[in-house]
Amino acid sequence: MSFRCPTCDATRYASVTVTRPNGTVYRSSLFTCEGCSAVFTDPARYSRPPPSGSQESLERRGWESRRTLEARSRSGR
């Protein structure tokens, strides 16, 4: 399965690396979308289409799109 970000539709992601205060770098268990910087733990699971179910279930699983969030903030919900 190829990666596709559900937020911005980008097709590339990268491992998150962290630079410690002493200058050493390590790769964390996180990944980030190269299009919108969304952070996730499992690229295959994150790129799947939203599961069917209630809106509450979709929000809890992190599948609410940026467009939906922006619309909600404009409407005051």
C-alpha positions as CSV (number, residue, x, y, z in Angstrom):
1,M,0.0,0.0,0.0
2,S,1.4,3.4,-0.9
3,F,1.2,6.3,1.5
4,R,-1.4,9.1,1.0
5,C,-2.0,11.7,3.7
6,P,-5.7,12.1,4.6
7,T,-5.1,15.7,5.6
8,C,-3.2,17.1,2.6
9,D,-3.1,14.3,0.0
10,A,0.8,14.2,0.0
11,T,2.4,10.9,-0.9
12,R,5.7,11.2,1.0
13,Y,6.5,10.9,4.7
14,A,9.7,10.8,6.7
15,S,11.0,9.5,10.0
16,V,11.2,12.1,12.8
17,T,14.7,12.6,14.0
18,V,15.6,14.3,17.3
19,T,18.8,16.1,18.1
20,R,19.7,15.7,21.8
21,P,21.4,18.6,23.7
22,N,24.7,16.9,23.3
23,G,24.4,17.0,19.5
24,T,23.7,13.3,19.0
25,V,20.8,12.4,16.7
26,Y,18.3,9.6,17.0
27,R,15.4,8.4,15.0
28,S,12.1,8.4,17.0
29,S,9.3,6.0,16.5
30,L,7.3,8.8,14.9
31,F,6.8,9.8,11.2
32,T,5.8,13.1,9.7
33,C,4.0,13.9,6.5
34,E,6.2,15.9,4.1
35,G,3.3,17.9,2.9
36,C,1.6,19.2,6.0
37,S,3.8,18.0,8.9
38,A,1.1,15.8,10.5
39,V,2.8,13.4,12.9
40,F,1.8,9.7,13.3
41,T,3.1,6.4,14.4
42,D,2.0,4.1,11.6
43,P,2.2,5.3,8.0
44,A,0.0,2.4,6.7
45,R,-2.7,2.9,9.2
46,Y,-2.6,6.7,9.0
47,S,-3.0,6.7,5.2
48,R,-6.0,4.4,5.1
49,P,-9.4,6.0,4.3
50,P,-11.4,6.9,7.3
51,P,-13.2,4.0,8.9
52,S,-17.0,4.0,8.6
53,G,-18.8,5.1,11.7
54,S,-20.0,8.1,13.7
55,Q,-18.3,11.5,13.5
56,E,-17.1,11.0,17.1
57,S,-15.4,7.8,16.2
58,L,-13.7,9.5,13.2
59,E,-12.5,12.4,15.4
60,R,-11.2,10.1,18.1
61,R,-9.1,8.2,15.5
62,G,-7.7,11.4,14.1
63,W,-9.4,11.3,10.7
64,E,-11.0,14.7,10.8
65,S,-9.7,16.7,7.9
66,R,-8.1,20.1,8.1
67,R,-11.0,21.4,6.0
68,T,-13.6,20.1,8.5
69,L,-11.7,21.5,11.5
70,E,-11.5,24.9,9.8
71,A,-15.2,24.9,9.0
72,R,-16.0,23.9,12.6
73,S,-13.9,26.7,14.0
74,R,-15.6,29.2,11.7
75,S,-19.1,28.1,12.8
76,G,-18.2,28.2,16.5
77,R,-18.8,24.5,17.2
